[in-house]
Amino acid sequence: MPITGVYFIPTTPNATTTLTTLTERVRASFTDEDLIPIGRWFLDHKLMRDTPGLLPQSTNQGQPPSKPRYMQLLSLSHYPTHGFIYTSEPTEKPFHPPNAASPAGSPTPVAIAASPGQGSGASTADMPMVMTTVPPPAYKTLFQHFTYACQPFWCHRLTVTVPNGVVYDVGDFRVRMGDVRQTFPAARARGSIVEIEWRGPSVVDSLSGMQQARSDGGEDVDSGVDMSICALEEADVDAEYVATASLIREFWGRLGVSGAKEAILLPGVGKEVKEKLGKARKRNRDGESKVRDEIGMLVGVGSVPFEDDVDPTAGTDAARQYMEVLRFNR
C-alpha cells in the first residue's frame, strides 16, 4: 500500500480550473527524462448525508444540536478490484435494558437505530469514520439500495468524477492529476485534484508486497527495504508515514500552487497497515504458514472474505484522503 498525499484546488463555478497551470508547473520543474506520461485514470465519488430525524427533536435546553453524518462511496481506476465506503460512526449508542418499558412518547429502540440523524452532537471534524471495501458489483448495488430503499434516512447530495485524468512517473513519485467535475445535482466544475504517490523504498509498501507474494504462492519479495517484518513496531510505521509525508510536501512545494486543501496524515491513515503488521507478527509467533485474509465490514456486520482480491485493504489510505477533500460542505 503506497503512501500518498492528495491536494484539491477548488474553483468557482464560472472560472477555469488550475489543471493547465499544474501541468505547466510539473513540466517546468522536471526534465523530460524524469517526467514520463504513463496513462489515464478516473475517479467516481458519491456523497450521501443523513436527513433530519423523523422523530420529534429533543426539548432539553442544554442538549447541543445533532451534527450531520455522511456516507461516501468511492471508485478509483487504480484499485479496480474493489470500491470504498466511508461512513460516520455513531459516537454513542443508546442502551435499553431488557424488558424495560419506554416512557410515554419516547421513541422505540428500533426507531432510534433506524434514524441516523439522531447523533450525539459531536462535531463533524471529530466524528470517527468507518472504512470498508466491497467488490465492484456490491458497490453499485449498495448505492442503489441506499438511494431508493433508505431514502427516508440517507439523501444523495453530490456526485463528482475525474473523467480523464493523467498519470506521470516523476522519479520516485507517481503523480495523478485531473479536473473534478460535479455531475449531480447540477453539472459544474469543482476544481482540480492531485495525488502524489511515493514509490521509493518503503517499509509500509513491503507489507503489502509480502502479502501478495504469499497469495501467489511465493516467499518474500524485494521491496528495497532490508528489514525483518518481525522486528517492526507500530512506531516504525508511524515514523515512515511522517518521513514520507515530508517528501510529498516537498514535492508539492516545488509546484508553487497556492490555495490547495491538503489531505495526507489523516486520522485512521495506516490502520490497515498496522493490522497487517500484527497478523505477520502473530503468524511468526504461532508458526503459521498461511492465514486467511479477511476484510472487516461495517461495525456490527461482521467480515466477509474476498475470493478474487488478494488485498482488499489496498488503497484505503488514499481513499480516506480523497474522501476528506471531496466531502464538500453540503
N, C-alpha and C positions, 0 to 999 in steps of 0.2 A: 504494500500500500504506500505509494509515494507521498511525500509531504508536499503540500501545496499551499498557495495563498490566492485569494480571489479579490479582485478590485472591481468595483462598479462605479462608473462615472455617469451620473444622471444628466438628463437633458430636458428642456422644456418641450411641450408638445409640438411647437412650430419651428423649433431650432434643429439644426443638423447635429448628428452625433459626433463623437470625437474619434471614431474608428479610423478615419483617414489620417488624423493627426497622430494617433497611436502607431499606425503602420509606418508613417514617415519617421517618427522618433526611433522606432526599433531599427529601421534600415540605416538611419544616420548613426546610431550608437554602436552598431556591429558591422563587421566586414561581410562581404558576400560569402566568404569561406565559412564564417561562423553561423550565418543565418541561412537555414535550409528549410524551404517550404516543404511540408510532407503530406498535406491533405486538408480535408474539411472536417468539421464537427457540427453537431447540433444539440440543442437542449430544449426540453419542454417542461414547464413548471406551472402547476396549478395551485392556487391558494384558496382554501376554504376557511370560513370563520363561523364560530357558533352564533346562532341567533339568540336574541334575548330570551330568558327563561319563560316558559309557558305558565309558570306558577306566579302568584302574587309576590311582588317584591317585599322584602322584609321592612318592617316599620321601625326597627331598632335604630335609635338616633346615632349610636356610636359605631355602627357597622359600616365599614367602607364599601363603596360600590364594587360590584364584581368587575373583573377585568376580562377582556376578550380572550378566547382561546382559539388556536389556529391548528389547521391540518394542512400540510403541504405535501404534494406529490411531485416527484422529480424524475425525469428520464434523461440520461446522458449517453450520447453515442459511444463514448469511450469506455462505458461499462454496460455493454448490451445485454448481459445475461440476467440483469435484474433491475427493478425500479426501486426508488427510495420513497419511504413515507415517514414524515416527521410530524409529530403531534404534541400538543401541550399535555403535560401530565398534571392531573389534579394534585394540588398542594395539600389538600386534606380530604379525607374520605368520611362520609357520615357513618356513624355507628348506631345500630339499632339492636338493642338486646333482644334475644329470642323471646317470643310471646309478649313483648311489650306493646301495649296499645298506643297508637299515635294520638296526640291531643286533638281535640276537635278543631277542624280547619287546617290541620297540618298536612303537608304532602306525604304521600306514602313513600317508603324506601325505593320502590321501583321508579316512581316519578322523579325522585332526586337523581337517581343514577342515569336516567334517560335524558336529563336536561343539562347539557354541558354548560349552559350559560350561568348556572349557579356556582360560581367559583368562590375562592376563599378571599379574594381581594388582593392577592399578591400582584406585584407589577409584572407587566408582560416581559420586561427585560430580565427579571429574576425568575420567571416561571420555568421550571425544568421542562425539557422536551425529551420525547422518546423517539429513537430512531429504529426503524426496521427496514428490511429489504424483502421484496417478493418477486417471484418470476414475472416476466412481462405480461403474460395473459392475465394473471391475477391482478396486476397493477391496473390494467384497463378496466377489469370487472369491478374492482373496488371503487374506482372513481365513479363509474355509472351507479353503483349501489348507493354511495353517499350523495350523489346528485339527485337521485329520484326517491329511493326508499327512505333516506334520512333527511329529506329536505326540511322538515319542520325544525330540525336541530342544527343542521350544518348548511351554510349557504355558500355556493360557488361565487367567489368575489373577483377572481382575477386569473387569467391565463397569459403567460408570456412565453416567447420562444426565441431561440437563437437559430434562425433557419439555415444559415450558410456561413458559419464561422470558419476561420482559417487557423491552421496549426503550423508552428515553426519549431524546429530544433535550433537552440542557440547555446552552443557549448554544452554545459551540464544541465541546462534547463530545457523544458518543453513549454511553449507558450501558446495558449489558445485565446483567440480574440474574436469578438463578434458583436453585432448590434442586437440589442434586446428589443423585441417587438411585442407590444401588447396586442393580443387578438380578441380578448374578451374582458370587459363587456363592450369595449369600443376599440377599434384599431388605432394605434398611435405608437410613436417611438418613445421608449423609456430611457434609452441611454446605451452605453457600451460596457462590455464586461471583459475582463482579462483573468485568465487562470494561469498562474506561474507554478510549474511543477519542477521540483528538484529531482534530477535523475542521476546525480553523482553517487558516490559511495554512501550507503545508508544502513544503519543498524535496523531501523524500522522496516525498510523495504525487504531486508533479508528474512524477516519473519514470514512475510507473505510468500517469498520465493521458496523457502524451505517447505512451507505447507503445500505449495503447488507441486514441488518435486515429489513429496510423499504421495500426493494424489495420483501422480503419473507413474508411481512405482519405483521412483529413483531414490537417491540418497540426498545429501546436502547439495546445495547449489552455491556457486561462487558469486556473491553479490558485491565483492570488493571490500568486504569487512571481515578481517581475520579475528573473530571473537566468538567464543562458545556461547550459545544461547543460554546454557545453564548458568553462566556467570553474569548474565544481565540482571539488572534490577529495574524496577519501575522508574527510579530516579534517573537511570541512564536513558530511558525512553523520553522522559520529560526534557532532559538536557539536549537530546538530539532535536526535539521539536523546537526548542528555543534557539539553538545554534542555526538550524536550517531556516527558521523564520527570519533571522538576521540577514542571511544570504539572499532570501527572496525579497526582503525590503530594500536591500542594497541594489538588487537588480531593478526593482520598480523605480527607485530613486533616480537611476540613470535616465529614465524616460522623461522625467521632469513634467509629469502631468498632475495638475492640482485638482482639488475638489472631489477626489475619489473616496468612496467608502470601502474600508479595508475589512476583510474577514480572514483571519489567519490563526490566531491562538484562541479559539473559542472554547467555552465550557463543553466538555464531552469529547473534544478532539483527542484522539489517541486511546479512547476507551477500548475499542475493539482490538487494537494492537496489544494493549496490556493484557487483555483476555487471552490472546494467542500466546503471549509470553507465559502466562500462568499455566496454560494447557501444556506447553512444551516442557516446562519445568516439572509438572506433575508426571508427564509421560516419562521423563528421565528418572524421576524418583521411583516410580512404580515399575519401571522396566517394561512399559507397554510399547509395542511396535506400531500399533495402529489405534487411532482414536477417531470415532465417527464425528465428522464436522457437522455442527448444528448451528442454526441462527435463531436467537430469541425473537419471538414475535412481540406484539404489544403486551404491556403488563396485564397479567391475569388471563392471557390467552394460551400461553404455553409456547412450545417450539416445534418447528417443522423442518425436516431435513430437505436440503436442495439436492436432488438427484443429479442434475446436469450442471451444477455450479460448484466448481471446486473451491471457490472463496466467496461466499455470499456477502461477506462484510467488506469486500473490496470497494473503495470509493466512498465509504461513509464519511470520512473526514472532509473530502471535497464537497460532498453533498450537503453537509452541515453548513459549510461556508457559502455555497450558492444560495441555500435557503435563507440564510441570515440576510444577505444583501438584497434578495428578491422578495422579502416579506415587507412590501411597501405598507405605509400607514393607511389602512383601509378599515 
